[in-house]
Amino acid sequence: MPSLSRHTERHRSDRIGWLRAAVLGANDGIVSTASLVLGVAAANASHDNILITGVAGLVAGAMSMAAGEYVSVHSQADTEDADLSRERAELLANPAAEQRELTAIYVTRGLDPVLAERVASQLMAHDALGAHARDELGISTTLSARPVQAALASAASFAAGAALPLAVVAVAPRAALIAAVAATSLLFLAMLGGTAARAGGARMGAGAWRVAFWGALAMAITAGVGSLFFTIV
């Protein structure tokens, strides 16, 4: 009989939930705070007002990210729970039909009908709801929605990202503030994109360029609006 011992493999799919929330939060923290600071600075605000605006943006943004992520992911969790409840009721009402449905799924994936029926029968005997959740509904433990985890990750990562341009604002002289915030924020964004790509197993260069490009665009537009407002006023 062949050995059933498992060899260790390293996969990154278990990082999808928290990695997405963390990268999104940090990216938004850097981009929105840097853009806000640059827009206010371009409108010729004082150094203190720029710093106060940045701090307010950090607090408001972190809370907004947490609330938005929680509501969004909780909606996904509610949908998953509703689907599982419906599937549980169907399994109780007509288990034979549910087994035929599972068999048909395995046939479409390449198993011959006899083997597909045996697999469906054994999986239903072991964990019927789990088999249907995974193979019919596409719900797995790895990818299931975790609202609180996503909310905390988003808020913390947003605050961490926003703190970077704020630290530059705190130490940079007013005359060089716009250039210093823009340059360092682009560097922070490139590092974030590269790190996230590496954590997810993708190419670091592409991830760094993508994040930095959109951040530069957001900062340029916001600074332009601030400069225009100062010119008009």
Kinemage of the C-alpha trace (Angstrom):
@kinemage 1
@onewidth
@group {chain A} dominant
@subgroup {mainchain}
@vectorlist {calphas} color= white
{ca met a 1} P 0.000 0.000 0.000
{ca pro a 2} L 1.503 3.390 -0.922
{ca ser a 3} L 2.463 5.743 1.862
{ca leu a 4} L -0.100 8.432 2.707
{ca ser a 5} L 2.420 10.777 4.302
{ca arg a 6} L 2.274 14.309 2.935
{ca his a 7} L 5.173 16.372 1.726
{ca thr a 8} L 5.316 20.009 2.666
{ca glu a 9} L 4.389 22.581 0.027
{ca arg a 10} L 4.393 26.343 0.304
{ca his a 11} L 1.412 28.060 -1.261
{ca arg a 12} L 0.357 31.692 -1.056
{ca ser a 13} L -3.416 31.405 -1.518
{ca asp a 14} L -3.954 31.521 2.254
{ca arg a 15} L -2.605 35.090 2.190
{ca ile a 16} L -5.200 36.448 -0.230
{ca gly a 17} L -7.643 37.855 2.333
{ca trp a 18} L -5.294 39.745 4.617
{ca leu a 19} L -2.796 40.585 1.866
{ca arg a 20} L -5.434 42.275 -0.281
{ca ala a 21} L -6.762 44.302 2.654
{ca ala a 22} L -3.282 45.245 3.886
{ca val a 23} L -1.985 46.325 0.478
{ca leu a 24} L -5.157 48.255 -0.306
{ca gly a 25} L -5.047 50.012 3.068
{ca ala a 26} L -1.374 50.952 2.897
{ca asn a 27} L -1.663 52.103 -0.700
{ca asp a 28} L -4.680 54.262 0.097
{ca gly a 29} L -2.954 55.631 3.182
{ca ile a 30} L 0.085 56.784 1.226
{ca val a 31} L -1.765 58.018 -1.851
{ca ser a 32} L -4.654 59.799 -0.170
{ca thr a 33} L -2.566 61.437 2.557
{ca ala a 34} L 0.239 62.485 0.221
{ca ser a 35} L -2.286 63.795 -2.304
{ca leu a 36} L -4.176 65.678 0.395
{ca val a 37} L -0.981 67.194 1.738
{ca leu a 38} L 0.237 68.170 -1.724
{ca gly a 39} L -3.111 69.707 -2.631
{ca val a 40} L -3.193 71.835 0.504
{ca ala a 41} L 0.487 72.750 0.132
{ca ala a 42} L -0.076 73.797 -3.478
{ca ala a 43} L -2.845 76.098 -2.235
{ca asn a 44} L -0.118 77.883 -0.180
{ca ala a 45} L -1.322 76.749 3.255
{ca ser a 46} L 0.977 77.118 6.245
{ca his a 47} L 3.153 74.248 7.458
{ca asp a 48} L 1.003 73.735 10.573
{ca asn a 49} L -2.216 73.652 8.565
{ca ile a 50} L -0.723 71.111 6.170
{ca leu a 51} L 0.266 68.850 9.067
{ca ile a 52} L -3.129 69.165 10.757
{ca thr a 53} L -4.851 68.339 7.486
{ca gly a 54} L -2.683 65.261 7.068
{ca val a 55} L -3.401 64.000 10.589
{ca ala a 56} L -7.134 64.516 10.099
{ca gly a 57} L -6.911 62.624 6.820
{ca leu a 58} L -5.116 59.736 8.547
{ca val a 59} L -7.757 59.354 11.258
{ca ala a 60} L -10.718 59.767 8.941
{ca gly a 61} L -9.245 57.491 6.305
{ca ala a 62} L -8.391 54.694 8.739
{ca met a 63} L -11.906 54.681 10.168
{ca ser a 64} L -13.455 54.847 6.702
{ca met a 65} L -11.317 51.961 5.468
{ca ala a 66} L -12.196 49.831 8.496
{ca ala a 67} L -15.918 50.502 8.203
{ca gly a 68} L -16.006 50.036 4.436
{ca glu a 69} L -13.965 46.830 4.501
{ca tyr a 70} L -16.065 45.388 7.346
{ca val a 71} L -19.360 46.111 5.598
{ca ser a 72} L -18.094 44.822 2.254
{ca val a 73} L -16.599 41.596 3.564
{ca his a 74} L -19.494 41.024 5.956
{ca ser a 75} L -21.848 41.175 2.977
{ca gln a 76} L -19.775 38.443 1.353
{ca ala a 77} L -19.912 36.408 4.577
{ca asp a 78} L -23.706 36.832 4.741
{ca thr a 79} L -24.022 35.585 1.173
{ca glu a 80} L -21.824 32.571 1.942
{ca asp a 81} L -23.863 31.763 5.067
{ca ala a 82} L -27.117 32.004 3.120
{ca asp a 83} L -25.784 29.686 0.410
{ca leu a 84} L -24.586 27.176 2.998
{ca ser a 85} L -27.941 27.228 4.779
{ca arg a 86} L -29.738 26.608 1.491
{ca glu a 87} L -27.351 23.785 0.637
{ca arg a 88} L -27.791 22.240 4.083
{ca ala a 89} L -31.575 22.224 3.625
{ca glu a 90} L -31.265 20.646 0.169
{ca leu a 91} L -29.009 17.918 1.547
{ca leu a 92} L -31.593 17.068 4.182
{ca ala a 93} L -34.505 17.166 1.747
{ca asn a 94} L -32.992 15.170 -1.141
{ca pro a 95} L -29.516 13.729 -0.511
{ca ala a 96} L -29.690 11.432 -3.551
{ca ala a 97} L -30.249 14.340 -5.916
{ca glu a 98} L -27.399 16.255 -4.267
{ca gln a 99} L -25.095 13.288 -4.746
{ca arg a 100} L -26.017 13.100 -8.427
{ca glu a 101} L -25.298 16.817 -8.701
{ca leu a 102} L -21.874 16.345 -7.129
{ca thr a 103} L -21.194 13.381 -9.424
{ca ala a 104} L -22.010 15.509 -12.470
{ca ile a 105} L -19.563 18.172 -11.270
{ca tyr a 106} L -16.748 15.643 -11.071
{ca val a 107} L -17.609 14.250 -14.494
{ca thr a 108} L -17.271 17.736 -16.004
{ca arg a 109} L -13.851 17.980 -14.350
{ca gly a 110} L -12.577 14.884 -16.115
{ca leu a 111} L -13.499 11.834 -14.033
{ca asp a 112} L -15.309 8.944 -15.666
{ca pro a 113} L -18.901 8.528 -14.421
{ca val a 114} L -18.227 5.431 -12.328
{ca leu a 115} L -15.262 6.957 -10.515
{ca ala a 116} L -17.079 10.294 -10.160
{ca glu a 117} L -19.993 8.517 -8.473
{ca arg a 118} L -17.630 6.720 -6.072
{ca val a 119} L -15.830 9.962 -5.208
{ca ala a 120} L -19.100 11.811 -4.654
{ca ser a 121} L -20.420 8.997 -2.469
{ca gln a 122} L -17.325 8.888 -0.278
{ca leu a 123} L -17.063 12.658 0.079
{ca met a 124} L -20.753 12.936 0.942
{ca ala a 125} L -20.312 10.239 3.599
{ca his a 126} L -17.341 12.092 5.050
{ca asp a 127} L -18.616 15.703 4.908
{ca ala a 128} L -21.531 16.309 2.578
{ca leu a 129} L -21.882 20.033 3.256
{ca gly a 130} L -18.151 20.619 3.007
{ca ala a 131} L -17.963 18.803 -0.338
{ca his a 132} L -20.819 20.839 -1.817
{ca ala a 133} L -19.520 24.100 -0.345
{ca arg a 134} L -16.123 23.532 -1.907
{ca asp a 135} L -17.010 21.950 -5.260
{ca glu a 136} L -20.454 23.385 -6.022
{ca leu a 137} L -20.395 26.811 -4.338
{ca gly a 138} L -16.652 27.513 -4.455
{ca ile a 139} L -16.486 28.296 -0.728
{ca ser a 140} L -13.341 27.145 1.055
{ca thr a 141} L -11.781 27.761 4.452
{ca thr a 142} L -8.811 29.510 2.849
{ca leu a 143} L -10.864 32.010 0.861
{ca ser a 144} L -13.842 32.450 3.204
{ca ala a 145} L -14.779 35.981 4.243
{ca arg a 146} L -13.397 37.277 7.561
{ca pro a 147} L -14.884 40.760 8.147
{ca val a 148} L -13.144 41.660 11.428
{ca gln a 149} L -9.738 40.534 10.178
{ca ala a 150} L -10.151 42.509 6.965
{ca ala a 151} L -11.342 45.636 8.810
{ca leu a 152} L -8.460 45.609 11.288
{ca ala a 153} L -5.901 44.937 8.565
{ca ser a 154} L -7.266 47.781 6.443
{ca ala a 155} L -7.345 50.320 9.288
{ca ala a 156} L -3.884 49.432 10.572
{ca ser a 157} L -2.296 49.371 7.130
{ca phe a 158} L -3.956 52.657 6.133
{ca ala a 159} L -2.634 54.344 9.275
{ca ala a 160} L 0.841 52.918 8.680
{ca gly a 161} L 0.814 54.076 5.065
{ca ala a 162} L -0.514 57.536 5.925
{ca ala a 163} L 2.111 57.975 8.635
{ca leu a 164} L 4.909 57.852 6.047
{ca pro a 165} L 4.113 61.084 4.139
{ca leu a 166} L 3.095 62.707 7.428
{ca ala a 167} L 6.537 61.991 8.850
{ca val a 168} L 8.059 63.696 5.823
{ca val a 169} L 5.766 66.706 6.305
{ca ala a 170} L 6.839 66.950 9.946
{ca val a 171} L 10.562 67.156 9.160
{ca ala a 172} L 10.687 68.809 5.716
{ca pro a 173} L 11.000 72.616 5.499
{ca arg a 174} L 8.009 74.375 3.972
{ca ala a 175} L 9.967 75.472 0.897
{ca ala a 176} L 10.913 71.893 -0.025
{ca leu a 177} L 7.792 70.183 1.285
{ca ile a 178} L 6.050 69.510 -2.037
{ca ala a 179} L 9.108 67.981 -3.674
{ca ala a 180} L 10.017 65.961 -0.573
{ca val a 181} L 6.528 64.507 -0.091
{ca ala a 182} L 6.104 63.681 -3.775
{ca ala a 183} L 9.486 61.967 -4.124
{ca thr a 184} L 9.360 59.971 -0.899
{ca ser a 185} L 5.738 58.947 -1.442
{ca leu a 186} L 6.584 57.536 -4.870
{ca leu a 187} L 9.451 55.631 -3.272
{ca phe a 188} L 7.155 54.297 -0.546
{ca leu a 189} L 4.572 53.233 -3.143
{ca ala a 190} L 7.160 51.450 -5.271
{ca met a 191} L 8.451 49.601 -2.217
{ca leu a 192} L 4.902 48.654 -1.225
{ca gly a 193} L 4.061 47.395 -4.695
{ca gly a 194} L 7.245 45.357 -4.915
{ca thr a 195} L 6.820 43.873 -1.446
{ca ala a 196} L 3.193 42.939 -2.093
{ca ala a 197} L 4.109 41.344 -5.404
{ca arg a 198} L 6.851 39.318 -3.738
{ca ala a 199} L 4.510 38.167 -0.967
{ca gly a 200} L 1.984 37.064 -3.566
{ca gly a 201} L 4.558 35.337 -5.771
{ca ala a 202} L 4.349 37.858 -8.627
{ca arg a 203} L 7.057 39.960 -10.331
{ca met a 204} L 8.285 42.740 -8.069
{ca gly a 205} L 9.084 45.194 -10.865
{ca ala a 206} L 5.601 45.091 -12.341
{ca gly a 207} L 3.978 45.475 -8.931
{ca ala a 208} L 6.192 48.423 -8.004
{ca trp a 209} L 5.601 50.227 -11.310
{ca arg a 210} L 1.827 49.726 -11.227
{ca val a 211} L 1.376 51.123 -7.722
{ca ala a 212} L 3.784 54.019 -8.249
{ca phe a 213} L 2.143 55.062 -11.535
{ca trp a 214} L -1.360 55.402 -10.127
{ca gly a 215} L -0.052 57.103 -7.015
{ca ala a 216} L 1.848 59.644 -9.090
{ca leu a 217} L -1.262 60.340 -11.145
{ca ala a 218} L -3.408 60.898 -8.048
{ca met a 219} L -0.850 63.219 -6.449
{ca ala a 220} L -0.362 65.213 -9.646
{ca ile a 221} L -4.082 65.788 -10.133
{ca thr a 222} L -4.647 66.789 -6.496
{ca ala a 223} L -1.684 69.147 -6.491
{ca gly a 224} L -2.986 70.674 -9.720
{ca val a 225} L -6.391 71.277 -8.159
{ca gly a 226} L -4.779 72.896 -5.105
{ca ser a 227} L -2.608 75.115 -7.285
{ca leu a 228} L -5.606 76.122 -9.375
{ca phe a 229} L -7.596 76.990 -6.250
{ca phe a 230} L -4.753 79.174 -4.969
{ca thr a 231} L -4.544 80.945 -8.339
{ca ile a 232} L -8.286 81.639 -8.402
{ca val a 233} L -8.438 82.820 -4.797
